[in-house]
């Protein structure tokens, strides 16, 4: 299911929205504003330097 994270540009409220249709426009649940920005839910591609002790992982970052 395509659940996206949004953040309101007005009141900075963050919420998730289940987008059922392509032309669906989410509204902020707090202030009912349509001025929202979809957050990019990256699966930790940027690499925060976490797996330092993993010996079996040949994962050198990069998606
Ligand atoms: Zn809002």
PDB file of the backbone (N, CA, C, O) and the ligand in Angstrom, with CONECT records:
HET     ZN  A 101       1
ATOM      1  N   UNK A   1       0.847  -1.203   0.000  1.00  0.00           N
ATOM      2  CA  UNK A   1       0.000   0.000   0.000  1.00  0.00           C
ATOM      3  C   UNK A   1       0.880   1.249   0.000  1.00  0.00           C
ATOM      4  O   UNK A   1       1.825   1.360   0.781  1.00  0.00           O
ATOM      5  N   UNK A   2       0.560   2.162  -0.867  1.00  0.00           N
ATOM      6  CA  UNK A   2       1.381   3.383  -0.949  1.00  0.00           C
ATOM      7  C   UNK A   2       1.045   4.389   0.140  1.00  0.00           C
ATOM      8  O   UNK A   2       0.198   5.264  -0.037  1.00  0.00           O
ATOM      9  N   UNK A   3       1.706   4.251   1.237  1.00  0.00           N
ATOM     10  CA  UNK A   3       1.530   5.210   2.321  1.00  0.00           C
ATOM     11  C   UNK A   3       2.697   6.178   2.295  1.00  0.00           C
ATOM     12  O   UNK A   3       3.857   5.776   2.392  1.00  0.00           O
ATOM     13  N   UNK A   4       2.385   7.438   2.165  1.00  0.00           N
ATOM     14  CA  UNK A   4       3.427   8.437   2.068  1.00  0.00           C
ATOM     15  C   UNK A   4       3.442   9.310   3.315  1.00  0.00           C
ATOM     16  O   UNK A   4       2.436   9.468   4.007  1.00  0.00           O
ATOM     17  N   UNK A   5       4.606   9.864   3.573  1.00  0.00           N
ATOM     18  CA  UNK A   5       4.733  10.789   4.689  1.00  0.00           C
ATOM     19  C   UNK A   5       4.734  12.211   4.155  1.00  0.00           C
ATOM     20  O   UNK A   5       5.401  12.535   3.172  1.00  0.00           O
ATOM     21  N   UNK A   6       3.987  13.023   4.816  1.00  0.00           N
ATOM     22  CA  UNK A   6       3.893  14.415   4.405  1.00  0.00           C
ATOM     23  C   UNK A   6       4.208  15.318   5.579  1.00  0.00           C
ATOM     24  O   UNK A   6       4.104  14.935   6.744  1.00  0.00           O
ATOM     25  N   UNK A   7       4.596  16.524   5.228  1.00  0.00           N
ATOM     26  CA  UNK A   7       4.768  17.544   6.260  1.00  0.00           C
ATOM     27  C   UNK A   7       4.101  18.818   5.799  1.00  0.00           C
ATOM     28  O   UNK A   7       4.276  19.267   4.666  1.00  0.00           O
ATOM     29  N   UNK A   8       3.343  19.379   6.690  1.00  0.00           N
ATOM     30  CA  UNK A   8       2.640  20.607   6.369  1.00  0.00           C
ATOM     31  C   UNK A   8       3.618  21.785   6.365  1.00  0.00           C
ATOM     32  O   UNK A   8       4.453  21.918   7.259  1.00  0.00           O
ATOM     33  N   UNK A   9       3.500  22.620   5.359  1.00  0.00           N
ATOM     34  CA  UNK A   9       4.385  23.779   5.272  1.00  0.00           C
ATOM     35  C   UNK A   9       3.921  24.929   6.150  1.00  0.00           C
ATOM     36  O   UNK A   9       4.657  25.888   6.379  1.00  0.00           O
ATOM     37  N   UNK A  10       2.722  24.825   6.626  1.00  0.00           N
ATOM     38  CA  UNK A  10       2.178  25.925   7.437  1.00  0.00           C
ATOM     39  C   UNK A  10       2.394  25.690   8.921  1.00  0.00           C
ATOM     40  O   UNK A  10       2.958  26.530   9.621  1.00  0.00           O
ATOM     41  N   UNK A  11       1.938  24.537   9.390  1.00  0.00           N
ATOM     42  CA  UNK A  11       2.035  24.297  10.837  1.00  0.00           C
ATOM     43  C   UNK A  11       3.094  23.255  11.164  1.00  0.00           C
ATOM     44  O   UNK A  11       3.278  22.891  12.325  1.00  0.00           O
ATOM     45  N   UNK A  12       3.794  22.772  10.130  1.00  0.00           N
ATOM     46  CA  UNK A  12       4.897  21.828  10.298  1.00  0.00           C
ATOM     47  C   UNK A  12       4.469  20.493  10.892  1.00  0.00           C
ATOM     48  O   UNK A  12       5.281  19.748  11.439  1.00  0.00           O
ATOM     49  N   UNK A  13       3.195  20.212  10.774  1.00  0.00           N
ATOM     50  CA  UNK A  13       2.722  18.928  11.273  1.00  0.00           C
ATOM     51  C   UNK A  13       3.100  17.825  10.286  1.00  0.00           C
ATOM     52  O   UNK A  13       3.027  18.008   9.071  1.00  0.00           O
ATOM     53  N   UNK A  14       3.500  16.694  10.824  1.00  0.00           N
ATOM     54  CA  UNK A  14       3.858  15.564   9.983  1.00  0.00           C
ATOM     55  C   UNK A  14       2.780  14.502  10.102  1.00  0.00           C
ATOM     56  O   UNK A  14       2.285  14.197  11.187  1.00  0.00           O
ATOM     57  N   UNK A  15       2.437  13.952   8.951  1.00  0.00           N
ATOM     58  CA  UNK A  15       1.384  12.950   8.967  1.00  0.00           C
ATOM     59  C   UNK A  15       1.598  11.993   7.808  1.00  0.00           C
ATOM     60  O   UNK A  15       2.319  12.292   6.856  1.00  0.00           O
ATOM     61  N   UNK A  16       0.969  10.860   7.904  1.00  0.00           N
ATOM     62  CA  UNK A  16       1.029   9.890   6.822  1.00  0.00           C
ATOM     63  C   UNK A  16      -0.298   9.892   6.086  1.00  0.00           C
ATOM     64  O   UNK A  16      -1.353  10.157   6.661  1.00  0.00           O
ATOM     65  N   UNK A  17      -0.216   9.591   4.809  1.00  0.00           N
ATOM     66  CA  UNK A  17      -1.402   9.655   3.992  1.00  0.00           C
ATOM     67  C   UNK A  17      -1.416   8.468   3.038  1.00  0.00           C
ATOM     68  O   UNK A  17      -0.448   8.214   2.320  1.00  0.00           O
ATOM     69  N   UNK A  18      -2.501   7.768   3.045  1.00  0.00           N
ATOM     70  CA  UNK A  18      -2.663   6.641   2.141  1.00  0.00           C
ATOM     71  C   UNK A  18      -3.219   7.145   0.815  1.00  0.00           C
ATOM     72  O   UNK A  18      -4.392   7.502   0.705  1.00  0.00           O
ATOM     73  N   UNK A  19      -2.361   7.166  -0.170  1.00  0.00           N
ATOM     74  CA  UNK A  19      -2.748   7.730  -1.457  1.00  0.00           C
ATOM     75  C   UNK A  19      -3.364   6.645  -2.321  1.00  0.00           C
ATOM     76  O   UNK A  19      -2.677   5.743  -2.800  1.00  0.00           O
ATOM     77  N   UNK A  20      -4.641   6.746  -2.507  1.00  0.00           N
ATOM     78  CA  UNK A  20      -5.349   5.732  -3.262  1.00  0.00           C
ATOM     79  C   UNK A  20      -5.406   6.066  -4.740  1.00  0.00           C
ATOM     80  O   UNK A  20      -5.425   5.165  -5.579  1.00  0.00           O
ATOM     81  N   UNK A  21      -5.432   7.322  -5.061  1.00  0.00           N
ATOM     82  CA  UNK A  21      -5.480   7.747  -6.448  1.00  0.00           C
ATOM     83  C   UNK A  21      -4.324   8.681  -6.742  1.00  0.00           C
ATOM     84  O   UNK A  21      -3.791   9.338  -5.848  1.00  0.00           O
ATOM     85  N   UNK A  22      -3.951   8.729  -7.994  1.00  0.00           N
ATOM     86  CA  UNK A  22      -2.794   9.537  -8.375  1.00  0.00           C
ATOM     87  C   UNK A  22      -3.078  11.023  -8.194  1.00  0.00           C
ATOM     88  O   UNK A  22      -2.174  11.807  -7.904  1.00  0.00           O
ATOM     89  N   UNK A  23      -4.316  11.396  -8.364  1.00  0.00           N
ATOM     90  CA  UNK A  23      -4.652  12.813  -8.245  1.00  0.00           C
ATOM     91  C   UNK A  23      -5.177  13.157  -6.866  1.00  0.00           C
ATOM     92  O   UNK A  23      -5.804  14.194  -6.653  1.00  0.00           O
ATOM     93  N   UNK A  24      -4.907  12.268  -5.951  1.00  0.00           N
ATOM     94  CA  UNK A  24      -5.318  12.531  -4.580  1.00  0.00           C
ATOM     95  C   UNK A  24      -4.406  13.580  -3.955  1.00  0.00           C
ATOM     96  O   UNK A  24      -3.182  13.463  -4.003  1.00  0.00           O
ATOM     97  N   UNK A  25      -5.001  14.579  -3.383  1.00  0.00           N
ATOM     98  CA  UNK A  25      -4.221  15.622  -2.728  1.00  0.00           C
ATOM     99  C   UNK A  25      -4.485  15.579  -1.234  1.00  0.00           C
ATOM    100  O   UNK A  25      -5.616  15.796  -0.797  1.00  0.00           O
ATOM    101  N   UNK A  26      -3.472  15.306  -0.457  1.00  0.00           N
ATOM    102  CA  UNK A  26      -3.661  15.237   0.983  1.00  0.00           C
ATOM    103  C   UNK A  26      -3.813  16.617   1.599  1.00  0.00           C
ATOM    104  O   UNK A  26      -3.256  17.605   1.121  1.00  0.00           O
ATOM    105  N   UNK A  27      -4.568  16.649   2.651  1.00  0.00           N
ATOM    106  CA  UNK A  27      -4.720  17.884   3.410  1.00  0.00           C
ATOM    107  C   UNK A  27      -4.131  17.679   4.791  1.00  0.00           C
ATOM    108  O   UNK A  27      -4.185  16.586   5.356  1.00  0.00           O
ATOM    109  N   UNK A  28      -3.578  18.732   5.312  1.00  0.00           N
ATOM    110  CA  UNK A  28      -3.035  18.654   6.658  1.00  0.00           C
ATOM    111  C   UNK A  28      -4.167  18.389   7.652  1.00  0.00           C
ATOM    112  O   UNK A  28      -5.175  19.096   7.651  1.00  0.00           O
ATOM    113  N   UNK A  29      -4.003  17.387   8.486  1.00  0.00           N
ATOM    114  CA  UNK A  29      -5.055  17.089   9.463  1.00  0.00           C
ATOM    115  C   UNK A  29      -5.164  18.142  10.559  1.00  0.00           C
ATOM    116  O   UNK A  29      -6.151  18.187  11.293  1.00  0.00           O
ATOM    117  N   UNK A  30      -4.154  18.975  10.663  1.00  0.00           N
ATOM    118  CA  UNK A  30      -4.159  19.979  11.722  1.00  0.00           C
ATOM    119  C   UNK A  30      -4.835  21.268  11.276  1.00  0.00           C
ATOM    120  O   UNK A  30      -5.763  21.755  11.921  1.00  0.00           O
ATOM    121  N   UNK A  31      -4.354  21.811  10.162  1.00  0.00           N
ATOM    122  CA  UNK A  31      -4.865  23.113   9.742  1.00  0.00           C
ATOM    123  C   UNK A  31      -5.622  23.038   8.419  1.00  0.00           C
ATOM    124  O   UNK A  31      -6.043  24.060   7.878  1.00  0.00           O
ATOM    125  N   UNK A  32      -5.791  21.835   7.908  1.00  0.00           N
ATOM    126  CA  UNK A  32      -6.566  21.608   6.687  1.00  0.00           C
ATOM    127  C   UNK A  32      -5.965  22.309   5.475  1.00  0.00           C
ATOM    128  O   UNK A  32      -6.669  22.655   4.526  1.00  0.00           O
ATOM    129  N   UNK A  33      -4.670  22.509   5.526  1.00  0.00           N
ATOM    130  CA  UNK A  33      -4.019  23.169   4.410  1.00  0.00           C
ATOM    131  C   UNK A  33      -3.574  22.144   3.368  1.00  0.00           C
ATOM    132  O   UNK A  33      -3.209  21.016   3.699  1.00  0.00           O
ATOM    133  N   UNK A  34      -3.611  22.556   2.123  1.00  0.00           N
ATOM    134  CA  UNK A  34      -3.128  21.696   1.046  1.00  0.00           C
ATOM    135  C   UNK A  34      -1.667  21.971   0.734  1.00  0.00           C
ATOM    136  O   UNK A  34      -1.088  21.361  -0.165  1.00  0.00           O
ATOM    137  N   UNK A  35      -1.087  22.876   1.467  1.00  0.00           N
ATOM    138  CA  UNK A  35       0.310  23.232   1.254  1.00  0.00           C
ATOM    139  C   UNK A  35       1.197  22.264   2.032  1.00  0.00           C
ATOM    140  O   UNK A  35       1.750  22.596   3.080  1.00  0.00           O
ATOM    141  N   UNK A  36       1.313  21.067   1.488  1.00  0.00           N
ATOM    142  CA  UNK A  36       2.083  20.033   2.166  1.00  0.00           C
ATOM    143  C   UNK A  36       3.176  19.532   1.237  1.00  0.00           C
ATOM    144  O   UNK A  36       3.069  19.644   0.016  1.00  0.00           O
ATOM    145  N   UNK A  37       4.203  18.993   1.811  1.00  0.00           N
ATOM    146  CA  UNK A  37       5.327  18.466   1.054  1.00  0.00           C
ATOM    147  C   UNK A  37       5.506  16.995   1.365  1.00  0.00           C
ATOM    148  O   UNK A  37       5.504  16.587   2.527  1.00  0.00           O
ATOM    149  N   UNK A  38       5.660  16.210   0.322  1.00  0.00           N
ATOM    150  CA  UNK A  38       5.858  14.781   0.531  1.00  0.00           C
ATOM    151  C   UNK A  38       7.300  14.513   0.922  1.00  0.00           C
ATOM    152  O   UNK A  38       8.241  14.980   0.280  1.00  0.00           O
ATOM    153  N   UNK A  39       7.443  13.754   1.984  1.00  0.00           N
ATOM    154  CA  UNK A  39       8.783  13.420   2.432  1.00  0.00           C
ATOM    155  C   UNK A  39       9.283  12.207   1.654  1.00  0.00           C
ATOM    156  O   UNK A  39       8.536  11.269   1.376  1.00  0.00           O
ATOM    157  N   UNK A  40      10.537  12.253   1.321  1.00  0.00           N
ATOM    158  CA  UNK A  40      11.130  11.120   0.631  1.00  0.00           C
ATOM    159  C   UNK A  40      11.578  10.101   1.656  1.00  0.00           C
ATOM    160  O   UNK A  40      12.499  10.342   2.436  1.00  0.00           O
ATOM    161  N   UNK A  41      10.916   8.966   1.643  1.00  0.00           N
ATOM    162  CA  UNK A  41      11.246   7.940   2.620  1.00  0.00           C
ATOM    163  C   UNK A  41      12.388   7.084   2.091  1.00  0.00           C
ATOM    164  O   UNK A  41      12.175   6.014   1.523  1.00  0.00           O
ATOM    165  N   UNK A  42      13.591   7.576   2.289  1.00  0.00           N
ATOM    166  CA  UNK A  42      14.767   6.845   1.837  1.00  0.00           C
ATOM    167  C   UNK A  42      15.129   5.767   2.844  1.00  0.00           C
ATOM    168  O   UNK A  42      15.041   5.970   4.055  1.00  0.00           O
ATOM    169  N   UNK A  43      15.527   4.650   2.340  1.00  0.00           N
ATOM    170  CA  UNK A  43      15.859   3.553   3.232  1.00  0.00           C
ATOM    171  C   UNK A  43      17.328   3.627   3.643  1.00  0.00           C
ATOM    172  O   UNK A  43      18.137   2.755   3.325  1.00  0.00           O
ATOM    173  N   UNK A  44      17.626   4.669   4.339  1.00  0.00           N
ATOM    174  CA  UNK A  44      18.970   4.900   4.860  1.00  0.00           C
ATOM    175  C   UNK A  44      20.032   4.715   3.788  1.00  0.00           C
ATOM    176  O   UNK A  44      21.012   3.998   3.988  1.00  0.00           O
ATOM    177  N   UNK A  45      19.834   5.354   2.674  1.00  0.00           N
ATOM    178  CA  UNK A  45      20.793   5.239   1.583  1.00  0.00           C
ATOM    179  C   UNK A  45      21.994   6.149   1.823  1.00  0.00           C
ATOM    180  O   UNK A  45      23.077   5.910   1.290  1.00  0.00           O
ATOM    181  N   UNK A  46      21.801   7.168   2.608  1.00  0.00           N
ATOM    182  CA  UNK A  46      22.862   8.139   2.796  1.00  0.00           C
ATOM    183  C   UNK A  46      23.989   7.573   3.658  1.00  0.00           C
ATOM    184  O   UNK A  46      25.123   8.045   3.582  1.00  0.00           O
ATOM    185  N   UNK A  47      23.692   6.588   4.456  1.00  0.00           N
ATOM    186  CA  UNK A  47      24.723   5.953   5.252  1.00  0.00           C
ATOM    187  C   UNK A  47      25.177   6.820   6.400  1.00  0.00           C
ATOM    188  O   UNK A  47      25.949   7.758   6.204  1.00  0.00           O
ATOM    189  N   UNK A  48      24.722   6.528   7.563  1.00  0.00           N
ATOM    190  CA  UNK A  48      25.100   7.341   8.703  1.00  0.00           C
ATOM    191  C   UNK A  48      26.288   6.788   9.458  1.00  0.00           C
ATOM    192  O   UNK A  48      26.553   7.208  10.585  1.00  0.00           O
ATOM    193  N   UNK A  49      26.996   5.873   8.871  1.00  0.00           N
ATOM    194  CA  UNK A  49      28.145   5.287   9.533  1.00  0.00           C
ATOM    195  C   UNK A  49      27.732   4.379  10.672  1.00  0.00           C
ATOM    196  O   UNK A  49      28.255   4.488  11.781  1.00  0.00           O
ATOM    197  N   UNK A  50      26.811   3.495  10.408  1.00  0.00           N
ATOM    198  CA  UNK A  50      26.288   2.650  11.454  1.00  0.00           C
ATOM    199  C   UNK A  50      27.007   1.317  11.560  1.00  0.00           C
ATOM    200  O   UNK A  50      27.551   0.986  12.614  1.00  0.00           O
ATOM    201  N   UNK A  51      27.014   0.546  10.472  1.00  0.00           N
ATOM    202  CA  UNK A  51      27.560  -0.804  10.532  1.00  0.00           C
ATOM    203  C   UNK A  51      29.087  -0.782  10.457  1.00  0.00           C
ATOM    204  O   UNK A  51      29.673  -1.042   9.406  1.00  0.00           O
ATOM    205  N   UNK A  52      29.694  -0.482  11.541  1.00  0.00           N
ATOM    206  CA  UNK A  52      31.153  -0.420  11.527  1.00  0.00           C
ATOM    207  C   UNK A  52      31.760  -1.758  11.966  1.00  0.00           C
ATOM    208  O   UNK A  52      32.892  -2.086  11.610  1.00  0.00           O
ATOM    209  N   UNK A  53      30.999  -2.508  12.734  1.00  0.00           N
ATOM    210  CA  UNK A  53      31.573  -3.733  13.250  1.00  0.00           C
ATOM    211  C   UNK A  53      31.126  -4.971  12.465  1.00  0.00           C
ATOM    212  O   UNK A  53      31.517  -6.089  12.802  1.00  0.00           O
ATOM    213  N   UNK A  54      30.319  -4.784  11.431  1.00  0.00           N
ATOM    214  CA  UNK A  54      29.854  -5.929  10.657  1.00  0.00           C
ATOM    215  C   UNK A  54      30.944  -6.466   9.755  1.00  0.00           C
ATOM    216  O   UNK A  54      31.471  -5.740   8.912  1.00  0.00           O
ATOM    217  N   UNK A  55      31.284  -7.721   9.924  1.00  0.00           N
ATOM    218  CA  UNK A  55      32.371  -8.284   9.121  1.00  0.00           C
ATOM    219  C   UNK A  55      31.833  -8.975   7.879  1.00  0.00           C
ATOM    220  O   UNK A  55      32.541  -9.107   6.880  1.00  0.00           O
ATOM    221  N   UNK A  56      30.587  -9.415   7.939  1.00  0.00           N
ATOM    222  CA  UNK A  56      30.074 -10.182   6.811  1.00  0.00           C
ATOM    223  C   UNK A  56      29.399  -9.320   5.753  1.00  0.00           C
ATOM    224  O   UNK A  56      28.929  -9.832   4.737  1.00  0.00           O
ATOM    225  N   UNK A  57      29.352  -8.042   5.984  1.00  0.00           N
ATOM    226  CA  UNK A  57      28.653  -7.191   5.052  1.00  0.00           C
ATOM    227  C   UNK A  57      29.624  -6.541   4.066  1.00  0.00           C
ATOM    228  O   UNK A  57      30.493  -5.768   4.470  1.00  0.00           O
ATOM    229  N   UNK A  58      29.486  -6.837   2.835  1.00  0.00           N
ATOM    230  CA  UNK A  58      30.297  -6.188   1.816  1.00  0.00           C
ATOM    231  C   UNK A  58      29.547  -5.036   1.201  1.00  0.00           C
ATOM    232  O   UNK A  58      29.737  -4.698   0.032  1.00  0.00           O
ATOM    233  N   UNK A  59      28.694  -4.437   2.003  1.00  0.00           N
ATOM    234  CA  UNK A  59      27.842  -3.362   1.513  1.00  0.00           C
ATOM    235  C   UNK A  59      28.572  -2.034   1.656  1.00  0.00           C
ATOM    236  O   UNK A  59      28.755  -1.527   2.763  1.00  0.00           O
ATOM    237  N   UNK A  60      28.974  -1.496   0.557  1.00  0.00           N
ATOM    238  CA  UNK A  60      29.749  -0.265   0.615  1.00  0.00           C
ATOM    239  C   UNK A  60      28.882   0.944   0.286  1.00  0.00           C
ATOM    240  O   UNK A  60      29.341   1.906  -0.330  1.00  0.00           O
ATOM    241  N   UNK A  61      27.654   0.879   0.696  1.00  0.00           N
ATOM    242  CA  UNK A  61      26.759   1.994   0.442  1.00  0.00           C
ATOM    243  C   UNK A  61      26.372   2.076  -1.017  1.00  0.00           C
ATOM    244  O   UNK A  61      26.818   1.271  -1.834  1.00  0.00           O
ATOM    245  N   UNK A  62      25.565   3.023  -1.333  1.00  0.00           N
ATOM    246  CA  UNK A  62      25.131   3.183  -2.717  1.00  0.00           C
ATOM    247  C   UNK A  62      23.958   2.296  -3.036  1.00  0.00           C
ATOM    248  O   UNK A  62      23.972   1.096  -2.764  1.00  0.00           O
ATOM    249  N   UNK A  63      22.950   2.897  -3.612  1.00  0.00           N
ATOM    250  CA  UNK A  63      21.753   2.137  -3.896  1.00  0.00           C
ATOM    251  C   UNK A  63      21.585   1.954  -5.393  1.00  0.00           C
ATOM    252  O   UNK A  63      20.620   1.331  -5.835  1.00  0.00           O
TER     253      UNK A  63
HETATM  254 ZN    ZN A 101      -0.923  22.152   8.835  1.00  0.00          ZN
END
